[in-house]
Amino acid sequence: MQKIKTKINSMRNEDLAIVGLRVVETIEKSVAEEVKNSLLFTQLIEVTNRFRKAIGPDDKEEKAVVTEKFNFRKQLFNNFYNFVFGLKQSKDPTVKAAATEVFSVLNMYGGKGFNNLSRSAHTQRYTTIVETLNQAEYTAAIAKLNVGDFLSELAEANTAYEASYQAIGNKRSMRMPSTDMRTEMNNALKAVTDEVKLYTLKYPTEANKALQNNVLQRIAEVYVPAPGSTKRMKTSTESTNQVSTTEVI
């Protein structure tokens, strides 16, 4: 069996946090008063609470605001895109020519497949569209179509979305536990695990043996190495306690 220390050290932050919580709950439900009243156990509770807070989920209201700004930006672009596309059908050859010129930029960066891109890719493409259409060579066409407001609103919405997205990212990075906190969490969990083992050796009752087994099980059940592999297998419970590090807003 993989050593407990190695298991703890190899856990992801999210898994370590839930293991800490489970070990605390397991010990609190036991009859091992000496362990429950120990300094090491008190420290584990305190460190676990700080660690879990450090990797807590994003603020739901803030994420909702970012999503709202993303959808608003997308709607502005769609309105711009459809308006210029309609002007391509104009009977006025000068309007049609200007619309074709502007639409070529909109369609190049925001055409087919655009909605399937990541949100970061959306931001990059909106930025490119705004920068391109603000170049001197498109000034006459933008003026002819009277779509300067469309372009300005898209630029403002793009900036507003990016500012909100980065604000959440900054908060997320500040919440991530430092190396020292991770080490503190590792050590606290290992210390209490050792304490339970020593307590069971000192008082080898059936209840204490069960406590030791349960504590070890709380650690082992998070990752179960497959035969001949160190690949981690997560339980269904773990999957509901993850904090995604991918782009989710």
C-alpha positions as CSV (number, residue, x, y, z in Angstrom):
1,M,0.0,0.0,0.0
2,Q,1.2,3.4,-0.9
3,K,2.5,5.3,2.2
4,I,0.1,7.7,3.7
5,K,2.6,10.6,3.5
6,T,3.1,10.0,-0.2
7,K,-0.7,9.8,-0.7
8,I,-1.2,13.1,1.1
9,N,1.7,14.9,-0.7
10,S,0.4,13.7,-4.1
11,M,-3.2,14.9,-3.6
12,R,-4.6,17.9,-5.5
13,N,-5.6,20.9,-3.4
14,E,-9.3,20.2,-3.7
15,D,-8.9,16.5,-2.7
16,L,-6.7,17.4,0.3
17,A,-9.2,19.9,1.5
18,I,-12.1,17.4,1.5
19,V,-9.9,14.7,3.1
20,G,-9.0,17.1,5.9
21,L,-12.6,17.8,6.5
22,R,-13.5,14.1,6.5
23,V,-10.8,13.2,8.9
24,V,-11.9,15.9,11.3
25,E,-15.5,14.7,11.1
26,T,-14.4,11.1,11.6
27,I,-12.4,11.9,14.7
28,E,-15.1,14.2,16.1
29,K,-17.6,11.3,15.9
30,S,-15.3,8.9,17.7
31,V,-14.9,8.2,21.5
32,A,-11.1,9.1,21.4
33,E,-11.3,12.0,23.7
34,E,-7.6,12.2,24.1
35,V,-7.2,12.7,20.4
36,K,-10.1,15.1,20.1
37,N,-8.6,17.3,22.9
38,S,-5.1,17.3,21.5
39,L,-3.2,20.3,20.2
40,L,-2.5,18.5,16.9
41,F,-6.2,17.8,16.3
42,T,-7.1,21.5,17.1
43,Q,-4.4,22.6,14.7
44,L,-5.7,20.3,12.0
45,I,-9.2,21.8,12.3
46,E,-7.8,25.3,12.1
47,V,-5.5,24.6,9.1
48,T,-8.2,22.7,7.3
49,N,-10.6,25.6,7.6
50,R,-8.1,28.1,6.3
51,F,-7.1,25.8,3.5
52,R,-10.7,25.2,2.4
53,K,-11.4,28.9,2.5
54,A,-8.3,29.5,0.4
55,I,-9.5,27.3,-2.5
56,G,-13.2,28.2,-2.1
57,P,-15.4,28.6,-5.2
58,D,-15.8,31.8,-7.1
59,D,-18.5,34.3,-6.1
60,K,-21.7,33.2,-7.9
61,E,-22.9,36.8,-8.3
62,E,-19.6,37.9,-9.8
63,K,-19.7,35.0,-12.2
64,A,-23.2,35.9,-13.2
65,V,-22.1,39.5,-14.0
66,V,-19.3,38.2,-16.2
67,T,-21.7,35.9,-18.0
68,E,-24.2,38.8,-18.5
69,K,-21.4,40.9,-20.0
70,F,-20.3,38.1,-22.2
71,N,-23.9,37.7,-23.6
72,F,-24.4,41.4,-24.0
73,R,-21.1,41.7,-26.0
74,K,-22.1,38.7,-28.1
75,Q,-25.5,40.3,-28.8
76,L,-24.0,43.6,-29.8
77,F,-21.7,41.8,-32.3
78,N,-24.6,39.8,-33.7
79,N,-26.6,43.0,-34.2
80,F,-23.6,44.6,-35.9
81,Y,-23.0,41.6,-38.1
82,N,-26.6,41.2,-39.2
83,F,-27.0,44.9,-39.8
84,V,-24.0,45.1,-42.1
85,F,-25.0,41.8,-43.8
86,G,-28.4,43.4,-44.6
87,L,-26.8,46.4,-46.1
88,K,-24.9,44.2,-48.5
89,Q,-28.2,43.7,-50.3
90,S,-28.6,47.5,-50.8
91,K,-29.5,48.8,-54.2
92,D,-27.2,51.7,-53.7
93,P,-23.9,50.5,-55.1
94,T,-21.8,52.7,-52.8
95,V,-23.6,51.4,-49.7
96,K,-23.3,47.8,-51.0
97,A,-19.6,48.3,-51.6
98,A,-19.0,49.8,-48.1
99,A,-21.0,47.0,-46.5
100,T,-19.1,44.3,-48.4
101,E,-15.8,45.9,-47.2
102,V,-16.8,46.0,-43.6
103,F,-18.6,42.6,-43.6
104,S,-15.4,41.0,-44.9
105,V,-13.7,41.8,-41.6
106,L,-16.7,40.8,-39.5
107,N,-17.1,37.5,-41.3
108,M,-13.4,36.8,-41.3
109,Y,-13.2,36.9,-37.5
110,G,-16.8,36.3,-36.4
111,G,-18.2,34.1,-39.1
112,K,-19.0,30.4,-39.2
113,G,-17.9,28.5,-36.1
114,F,-17.3,31.7,-34.0
115,N,-19.9,30.7,-31.3
116,N,-18.0,27.4,-30.7
117,L,-14.8,29.1,-29.6
118,S,-13.7,29.7,-26.1
119,R,-14.6,33.0,-24.4
120,S,-11.0,34.0,-24.4
121,A,-11.0,33.5,-28.2
122,H,-14.1,35.6,-28.5
123,T,-12.3,38.4,-26.7
124,Q,-9.3,38.2,-29.0
125,R,-11.4,38.2,-32.1
126,Y,-13.6,41.1,-31.0
127,T,-10.4,43.0,-30.2
128,T,-9.0,42.3,-33.7
129,I,-12.3,43.3,-35.3
130,V,-12.4,46.7,-33.5
131,E,-8.7,47.4,-34.1
132,T,-9.0,46.5,-37.8
133,L,-12.2,48.5,-38.5
134,N,-10.7,51.5,-36.7
135,Q,-7.9,51.7,-39.2
136,A,-7.9,54.6,-41.7
137,E,-8.7,52.4,-44.6
138,Y,-12.1,51.6,-43.2
139,T,-13.0,55.1,-42.0
140,A,-15.0,55.9,-45.2
141,A,-16.9,52.7,-45.2
142,I,-17.8,53.0,-41.5
143,A,-19.0,56.5,-42.1
144,K,-21.0,55.6,-45.2
145,L,-22.8,52.8,-43.3
146,N,-23.2,55.0,-40.2
147,V,-22.1,52.1,-38.0
148,G,-19.5,54.0,-35.8
149,D,-21.8,53.6,-32.8
150,F,-21.9,49.8,-33.3
151,L,-18.1,49.7,-33.4
152,S,-17.8,51.9,-30.3
153,E,-20.3,49.9,-28.3
154,L,-18.6,46.7,-29.2
155,A,-15.3,48.0,-28.1
156,E,-16.7,49.2,-24.8
157,A,-18.5,46.0,-24.1
158,N,-15.3,44.0,-24.9
159,T,-13.3,46.1,-22.5
160,A,-15.9,45.7,-19.8
161,Y,-16.1,42.0,-20.2
162,E,-12.3,41.6,-20.1
163,A,-12.0,43.8,-17.0
164,S,-14.6,41.7,-15.1
165,Y,-13.1,38.4,-16.2
166,Q,-9.6,39.5,-15.1
167,A,-11.0,40.7,-11.8
168,I,-12.3,37.2,-11.0
169,G,-9.1,35.7,-12.2
170,N,-7.1,38.0,-9.9
171,K,-9.3,37.0,-6.9
172,R,-8.9,33.4,-7.8
173,S,-5.1,33.6,-7.8
174,M,-5.1,35.4,-4.5
175,R,-7.2,32.6,-3.0
176,M,-4.9,29.8,-4.1
177,P,-3.0,28.4,-1.1
178,S,0.7,29.3,-0.9
179,T,3.4,26.6,-0.8
180,D,3.7,27.2,2.9
181,M,0.0,26.7,3.5
182,R,0.0,23.5,1.4
183,T,3.0,22.2,3.5
184,E,1.2,23.1,6.7
185,M,-1.9,21.3,5.6
186,N,0.1,18.2,4.6
187,N,2.0,18.2,7.9
188,A,-1.2,18.7,10.0
189,L,-3.0,15.8,8.4
190,K,0.0,13.5,8.7
191,A,0.6,14.5,12.3
192,V,-3.0,13.6,13.3
193,T,-2.9,10.4,11.4
194,D,0.3,9.4,13.3
195,E,-1.3,10.5,16.5
196,V,-4.3,8.2,15.9
197,K,-2.0,5.3,15.2
198,L,0.0,5.9,18.4
199,Y,-3.3,6.3,20.4
200,T,-4.5,3.0,19.0
201,L,-1.2,1.3,20.0
202,K,-1.6,2.7,23.5
203,Y,-5.3,1.8,23.8
204,P,-5.9,-1.0,21.4
205,T,-9.7,-1.2,21.9
206,E,-12.0,-2.2,19.0
207,A,-13.4,1.3,18.9
208,N,-9.9,2.8,18.5
209,K,-8.9,0.3,15.9
210,A,-12.0,1.2,14.0
211,L,-11.1,4.9,14.3
212,Q,-7.6,4.2,12.9
213,N,-9.0,2.2,10.0
214,N,-11.6,4.9,9.3
215,V,-9.0,7.7,9.3
216,L,-6.8,5.7,6.9
217,Q,-9.8,5.0,4.7
218,R,-10.7,8.7,4.5
219,I,-7.3,9.2,2.9
220,A,-7.2,6.0,0.8
221,E,-10.7,6.5,-0.7
222,V,-9.8,9.7,-2.5
223,Y,-7.2,8.1,-4.8
224,V,-7.1,4.4,-5.5
225,P,-4.1,3.5,-7.7
226,A,-5.0,1.1,-10.5
227,P,-2.9,-2.1,-10.8
228,G,0.5,-1.2,-12.2
229,S,-0.4,2.5,-12.4
230,T,-0.4,5.6,-10.2
231,K,-3.4,7.1,-12.0
232,R,-5.8,8.6,-9.6
233,M,-9.4,7.3,-9.6
234,K,-11.9,9.8,-8.1
235,T,-15.0,8.8,-6.2
236,S,-18.3,10.3,-7.2
237,T,-18.2,12.4,-4.1
238,E,-14.9,13.9,-5.0
239,S,-16.3,15.0,-8.4
240,T,-18.8,17.2,-6.7
241,N,-16.2,19.0,-4.6
242,Q,-13.8,20.1,-7.4
243,V,-12.9,23.6,-8.2
244,S,-12.3,23.9,-11.9
245,T,-9.2,25.5,-13.1
246,T,-10.3,25.8,-16.7
247,E,-12.1,28.7,-18.2
248,V,-15.6,28.5,-16.8
249,I,-16.8,32.0,-17.1
